[in-house]
Amino acid sequence: MMQFTMIQKVAIWILPLLFGITVHEVAHGWVASRLGDKTAQRLGRLTLNPIKHIDWLGTVLVPFVLLLISPVVFGWAKPVPVTQQNLRHPRRDMALVALAGPLSNLIMAFIWGFIMKIGTWLMPVTSQIGVPLALMGQAGIFVNVMLMVLNLIPIPPLDGGRVVSNLLPQKAAYYFDQIERFGFLILVLLLFTRLINFILLPPFTLLYNLILTIFRLK
């Protein structure tokens, strides 16, 4: 098994992680703009420039620490602002805006799968390019599948929680939304008790292996 220094690990993971988090947030704002809310567009957040989206805790510190201690690597960016009242059909459209982030991660996972495939093709010709490209592609699949599955957990403020909230009757949604104040604490407890592995790993493994199989990378 190949061993990597921390610098090599960061070099392999940095682009997939930055793009995974950034595109996820841009997807929320882009879908919101198509459905009537231009808030993110007016604030200059519909850009792939990661500097506009970086949250130093969620985009830098947390992923770096998890890379050292955990098989589960994830992070977050500054949320793209969405004004729900501006949407043409506020509750339905907000559910679509929430789903846009995880869907963008699914699309990116397939793009990184293609990049990994190119890397494997290049290995016999030029391993100096092929190996890093294949490893970065693999990291891209991992990051985006993990972000997709994580964000679909039905706990507000995660995207899955937003979807559930906007599908519930309004009175039930009001009580469900009260969970949001404890959402981050719930995630931290799930992470440090490792219960999150039982939630994330089955769907993660299924989708991750499916992408590898589609590109004949297994």
C-alpha positions in Angstrom: 0.0 0.0 0.0 1.4 3.4 -1.0 2.2 5.8 1.9 1.8 9.5 1.5 3.2 12.5 3.4 0.6 15.0 4.7 1.7 17.5 2.0 1.0 14.8 -0.7 -2.4 14.0 0.9 -3.4 17.7 0.9 -2.2 18.1 -2.7 -4.4 15.2 -3.8 -7.5 16.2 -1.8 -7.5 20.0 -2.0 -9.0 20.5 -5.5 -11.7 17.9 -5.1 -12.7 19.3 -1.7 -12.7 22.9 -2.8 -14.7 22.2 -6.0 -17.0 19.8 -4.2 -18.0 22.4 -1.6 -17.9 25.4 -3.9 -20.0 23.9 -6.7 -22.5 22.6 -4.1 -23.1 26.1 -2.8 -23.2 27.7 -6.3 -25.8 25.1 -7.4 -28.1 26.2 -4.6 -27.8 29.8 -5.7 -28.1 29.0 -9.4 -31.3 27.0 -9.0 -32.7 29.7 -6.7 -32.0 32.4 -9.4 -33.8 30.3 -12.0 -36.8 30.0 -9.7 -37.1 33.7 -9.0 -34.6 34.6 -6.2 -31.6 36.7 -7.3 -30.1 37.2 -3.9 -27.0 35.1 -4.4 -26.5 36.6 -7.9 -26.7 40.2 -6.5 -24.2 39.3 -3.8 -21.7 37.9 -6.3 -22.0 34.3 -4.9 -22.7 32.6 -8.3 -19.0 32.2 -8.9 -16.7 29.2 -8.9 -14.0 31.3 -7.2 -13.6 29.4 -3.9 -12.4 32.6 -2.1 -16.0 33.9 -2.2 -17.3 30.7 -0.5 -14.6 29.7 2.0 -15.5 29.3 5.6 -12.2 28.9 7.4 -13.6 26.5 9.9 -15.7 24.3 7.6 -13.6 24.5 4.4 -10.1 24.4 5.9 -9.8 23.4 9.5 -12.5 20.6 9.8 -11.5 18.8 6.6 -7.8 19.0 7.5 -8.4 17.5 11.0 -10.7 14.8 9.6 -8.1 13.9 7.0 -5.8 13.1 9.9 -8.2 11.2 12.2 -11.2 9.9 10.4 -12.2 7.9 7.3 -15.1 10.4 6.9 -13.9 13.6 5.3 -16.3 16.5 4.7 -16.6 20.2 5.1 -18.8 23.2 4.3 -18.7 26.6 2.8 -20.4 29.9 3.7 -24.1 29.2 2.8 -25.3 30.9 -0.3 -28.1 33.2 0.8 -31.6 32.3 -0.5 -34.6 34.5 0.2 -37.4 31.9 0.2 -40.2 34.6 -0.2 -38.7 35.6 -3.6 -39.2 32.1 -5.0 -42.2 31.7 -7.3 -43.5 28.7 -5.3 -41.7 29.2 -2.0 -42.1 25.8 -0.3 -41.8 23.6 -3.4 -39.0 25.7 -4.9 -37.0 25.7 -1.6 -37.0 21.9 -1.6 -35.6 22.0 -5.2 -33.0 24.6 -4.2 -32.0 22.3 -1.3 -31.7 19.2 -3.6 -29.5 21.1 -6.1 -26.5 20.9 -3.8 -26.4 17.1 -3.4 -27.3 16.7 -7.1 -24.3 18.8 -8.1 -22.1 16.5 -6.0 -23.5 13.5 -7.7 -22.7 15.0 -11.1 -19.2 16.0 -10.0 -18.6 12.4 -8.7 -19.2 11.1 -12.2 -16.9 13.8 -13.7 -14.1 12.8 -11.2 -14.7 9.2 -12.1 -14.0 10.1 -15.8 -10.8 12.0 -14.6 -9.7 8.9 -12.6 -10.3 6.8 -15.7 -8.0 9.1 -17.8 -5.4 8.8 -15.1 -5.4 5.0 -15.3 -5.1 5.2 -19.1 -2.1 7.5 -18.7 -0.3 5.5 -16.1 1.5 3.1 -18.5 2.6 6.1 -20.6 3.5 8.7 -18.0 3.1 7.6 -14.4 4.1 11.1 -13.2 0.9 12.5 -14.6 -1.3 9.4 -14.6 -0.9 8.4 -10.9 -1.6 11.9 -9.4 -4.6 12.3 -11.8 -6.0 8.9 -10.9 -5.6 9.5 -7.1 -7.2 13.0 -7.4 -10.0 11.5 -9.4 -10.5 8.9 -6.7 -10.5 11.6 -4.0 -13.0 13.5 -6.1 -15.4 10.6 -6.2 -15.0 10.0 -2.5 -15.5 13.7 -1.5 -18.5 14.3 -3.7 -20.3 11.0 -2.8 -19.6 11.8 0.9 -20.9 15.3 0.6 -24.0 14.1 -1.2 -24.9 11.4 1.3 -24.1 13.6 4.3 -26.2 16.5 3.1 -29.2 14.3 2.4 -29.4 13.3 6.1 -32.8 14.7 7.2 -31.5 17.0 9.9 -31.9 20.8 9.5 -29.9 22.8 8.5 -28.6 20.0 6.1 -30.2 19.9 2.7 -32.1 16.8 3.5 -33.6 18.6 6.5 -34.6 21.5 4.2 -36.3 19.1 1.8 -38.3 17.4 4.6 -39.3 20.7 6.1 -40.8 22.0 2.9 -42.6 18.7 2.2 -44.2 18.6 5.6 -47.5 20.4 6.4 -46.7 23.9 7.6 -47.5 23.2 11.3 -45.4 20.1 11.3 -42.6 21.9 9.5 -42.6 24.6 12.2 -41.9 22.1 14.9 -39.4 20.1 12.7 -37.4 23.3 12.1 -36.8 23.8 15.8 -34.3 21.0 15.5 -32.0 23.3 13.5 -30.7 25.0 16.6 -29.3 21.6 17.7 -28.3 20.4 14.2 -24.6 21.1 14.4 -24.4 19.5 17.9 -26.2 16.4 16.6 -23.7 16.0 13.8 -20.8 16.4 16.1 -22.2 13.8 18.5 -22.8 11.4 15.6 -19.2 12.0 14.4 -17.5 11.5 17.7 -19.6 8.5 18.7 -19.0 7.0 15.2 -22.7 6.5 14.8 -22.4 8.5 11.6 -20.6 5.6 10.0 -23.7 3.5 10.3 -25.7 6.2 8.6 -23.3 7.2 5.9 -21.3 4.2 5.0 -24.0 1.9 3.5 -25.3 4.4 0.9 -21.8 5.8 0.4 -20.3 2.4 -0.3 -23.1 1.5 -2.7 -22.8 4.7 -4.8 -19.0 4.9 -4.6 -18.7 1.3 -5.9 -21.4 1.9 -8.5 -19.3 4.8 -10.0 -16.1 2.7 -10.0 -18.0 -0.1 -11.7 -19.5 2.2 -14.4 -16.0 3.4 -15.3 -14.5 -0.1 -15.0 -12.2 1.1 -12.3 -12.6 -2.0 -10.0 
